[in-house]
Amino acid sequence: MGELEYACLENRLVDLPGFGEKTQAMLAISLHATNDELREKLVPLNKKYPIEELMAAIRAYPGLSNAKRVTFEYVMLKDVNDSAAEAKALVKLLKGVPSKINLIPFNPWPGSEYQCSDWKTIEAFAAILNRAGYASPIRTPRGRDILAACGQLKSESEKMRASERRRIEAQ
């Protein structure tokens, strides 16, 4: 049984329960925020599928249980989505959904507008989720030294191409 990332479904989110019935796939959701305003900045697909619609589809997904939980991915961004209030809002949003929340320390790259939350902040966020009964492992950061985190290889290669263009134009 595989895991399905909802962003890959594009136009099939509306029929997520039907898809689940056919495939029995487990879900992994890139959530990263508890409200539409912030989530639209972090996950542009939210404009097409707002949180309320996403959560309704998840709640209707067949076979959810403690043995078959939804995995929510939540990148920790300093002073953006990492407050105690956000953690409590996440608990409220996920109420009744068998869930595991992967807390992902953000891997910054040159020119990024975001920074990683402090480790103490991430641990405090996780503690709120844990007290509410949610497993919330903190992912071990990897690839920071070579800008190899998700999406960073592309951004670094584009940066190099731009610098290469500037070098050629300067000659």
Buried (B, 14 or more C-beta within 10 A) or exposed (E): EEEBEBBEBEEEBEEBBEBBEEEEBBBBBBBBBBBBEBBBBBBEBBEEBBBEBBBEBBEEBEEBEEEBBBBBBBBBBBEBBBBEEBBBBBBEBBEEBBBBBBBBBBBBBEEEEBEBBBEEBBEBBBEBBBEBEBBBEBBEEEEBEEBEBEEBBEBBEEBEEEEEEEEEEEE
